[in-house]
Amino acid sequence: MRKLTITLLLALVFASLNINSANAFASKNKLNDITQNEIINFILENADDNDFLINNVRTINTKSKKFMKLDNFNKLALNNHLTLEESELDTKTRRFNIIYKYHDETNDLNNYNIKLSGVYNPSVDVPVLNVSKNRGSIIKESDITYIKLEKRRVRNNITTDIQDIVGKELTRSIRENTSISTRYLQKPQIVKKNDLITVLYQTKTIEIKTLGKAMESGGIEDVIKIKNLKSGSIIQAIITKKGNAIVNFKDFLINEDTTEDGIASMNKFRKVAG
């Protein structure tokens, strides 16, 4: 551990460490902007992390060995009854300990020390919905806000990039201020299962269309299975827009090899198209 010397003003700052974040404050005992900036600067100057959350803050009366409520600690600090005696910060464990001395102006025998301790953890801004959304909703940029979470609590499937969210469709309902898993996002499903689809095979010299029924849902550029309504054959096609798909003839028939020869591929399509 390395000991850090800080001023009495910082003692007042730490009196409010029931805050949720170093860069986005949410405190029951709100501080003025100057004090908020002091705590940000203190941790930034003495820690290795640029973005963090402060947790597990507690204060103990070292004389009685009893915990002290932060509200009571704040009152003592704001009334200038506390002076800083010692402080230390361990950048490996991210733990800090600060010792304050309480001064009783009427009787020195009533003086005692207060130990304030806590942990700061690296954090990340995570995009979340600012309003609850139902399954099937398309997310707009105006639906997004940010919350700060500890990095260690953000799972790999939680998206931190707004570009991964905007324009996507929810596969399940999501409540506001809840982190969004990539498992619950998909392209907008412009084709639904059992929709009628116009299937197109097109080259520079030929264009063939047939009508099919979607065997599964999909979005733009998704490859889905489609049942030809004339022949009953199952083909694969790429969705180009709502109600339309184009055949990827190299993977034409399910579980059937195809040739690179364009004529053979075209003949297969003609056969499927009926």
N, C-alpha and C positions, 0 to 999 in steps of 0.2 A: 504494500500500500504506500501511497505517497501523500503526505500531508499538504493541504492547501490553505493558504491564509486568505481570508476574505473579510470584507468590511462589515460593520454593523448593519448597513443597509441590506446586505445580502441575508443577514439573519432575519430581517423582516420579510424578505422575499420568500425564504424557505418556510416561513410560517404558514404559507398557504399551499403546501404541496399535496393537497387533495385534488389537484388538477389532473386532467386526463391527458394533456399533451403539452409538449414544449412549444409547438408551433401553432396549435389550435386549442386555445384555452377554454375549458368548461369547468368553472369552479363554483361551488355553492357560495364561497366567500370571495367574490370577484375582486380582483386587484385592478389598480389603475394601469394605464398603458406603460408608464415608466417602470413600474415594478415588474410587470410581465416581461418587458424587454431585458430587465436585469437578470431574471432567472434564465432566460434563453441564452444570453451572453455568457453567463457563468458556466453553464454546462457545455456550451460550444467551445469555450476557451480551455476547459479542463478535461474534456472527454474526446473520444475518438470518433464518435458518431455525430452526424449532422442533423439527424431527424430521430426523435425518440419519444417515448411515453414514460411517465414517472408513475411507479406503482408501489404498493405495499408500504406506504408512508405511515410511520407511527412515532409517537412521542412518549417517552417514559420519564417519570420523576425518579431520578437515580437515588434519591434519599428514601422514598417510600417504596421504591421498586414497583410502582403502579403505573399503568398506562394513563396518559392524559389525553383528553379529547382535543382534537385539533382546534375546535372553536375556542377552547380555553387558552390553548397555546397562542392562537392568533391575538387574543385580547392582550396577553402579556407582552407580546412582541410589539404590537401597535401602540401600546402605552409606554414603550421604551423601558420596560422592566427587565429586558434580557440583554446580555452582552455575549458576544461570541468568545468562547474559550479555546476551541479546537475543532478542526475539521479534517476529514480524510476521504479520499475517493480511490476505489480500486477499479481501474479500467478493465481488468480481466473479468471480474465478477459483476461489474457495473453496480456495485453497492457503494453507498455513501453513508457516513456517520458524521453528525455535527453535534458538538456539545455546547450548550448555552448555560449561562449562569443567571439564575433569578436573584434579583436584589430587592430585599425588603428594606425600604428606607427607614422604617421605625426600629427594626431589630435585626442586626446582622446574623443572629442565631437562626433566623428563619430562612436564610439564604440556602438555595439548593441548586443542583444542576439538572438540566433536562437534556436527554439524548434524543435527537431526531435522526431517524434512519429511513432508508428507502432504497429502491432499485430503479434504474432507468434502463429501458430496453429499446433497441433500434425499431423503428416503425416505418410504415409505408402508407401512403394515401390510396385507399381502395374505393373505386366507383361503386355506388349503390343507387338503388331507386329512391327517389324522393317521394314516391307515392306507390302504394301497393298495386300490383298488376296481375291480371288473370292469365291463365294459360292461353296461348294463342295471340297475346298482345305483341305488337311491334314496338320496340323500344326506340324512343326519340332522344336526341341529345338533351332536350329540356327536361326529360324524366330523370336525369342523372345528377347526383350530388356526390360528395366525397366524405368518407370517415377515415380516421386514423386508427390503424390496427398494428399490434406488434407483429414484426416480420415472422417470428417463430410460430405465430398462430394462423398465418395465412397459408392454407394448403396449396399444393401445386395446381389444383384445378380451379382455384379462385382467380378470376381475371383482374388484373390491375391496370389494363389498358382500355380506355373508353372506346377505342376503335374496334375492339373485339365485341362490344355490346350494342352500339348504336346500329339500328337497322336490322337487328336480329329478332327472331321470334322466340318467345318463351315456351318451353315444353312443359312447364308447370307454373303454378301461381307463386309469386314471390312477394313477400311483405316489404314495406319500405324500410330503409336503413339496414337491409340484410345483404351481406356479400353474395355475389352471383357466381355460381359455378358454371364452367364451360359446358358441363353436362346438361344444363338447362337452357342452352341456347342453340338455335339452329337457323339456317337460312329461312326466310319466309316461304312457307309451303304453298306456292301458287298453284300447284297441282295436288289435288287430294285423291286418295284412293277411291277407285270406281268412277273417277271423272272420265268423260269421253275426250280423247286426244286425237288431233290430226297429226299423223306421223308422216314425215317427209324424208324421201331419199333424193338427193340432188347432186348433180355434177354439172360441168360446164355445158354438157350436151343433152342431159336428160333430167326430168323431174317426175317423180312418182309419189302420189299421196294415197294414204289409206287411213281408215278410221280404226281406232283401238280404244281399249279401256285400261286405264291406269291400274296396275296391280299393287301400287304403293304410292305414297305421297312423296313429294320432292320439291326442291327449289331450283332457281336458275342454275344451269350447268350441272345439275345432278343427273346421274344415269339411273333410270328406273326401268322396271319390267312393265311391258305393255302387252296386252292380249289383242291380237288381230281379230276383229269381229267377224271377218269373212272366213278365214281359214282356221281360227282357234289357236294358231301358233303363238308362242311367247317370244317376243323380241326385246332387245335393249335399245333404248333411245335416250338422247340427251335433251333435257327440257330447255327450250330456247325462250319461251314466254308462256303466259297462261294459255292453256289449251293447245299448245304446239310443242312438238319434239322432233328432233332430227336423228336419223339412225347413225350410230357409230358402226359402220358395216364391217369393220375388222373384228368386232366382237358381236357379230350379228345374231346368231342363234345361241341360246343358252346351252352351255356344255357342248357346243359343236365347233370344231376347228374350221377356220376359213382361210382361203388363199389370199395372197397379196394381189393377185391378178384382178384388175378392176372389172373385167367382163364377168368372171365367175361370181364376184360379189354382187354385181347388179342382177345376175340371173337368180341368185338366192333371194334377193329382195323381191323380185317379181313373183317368185313362187310364194313367198310369205304373204305378199300383198294380195295374192289371189287375182 
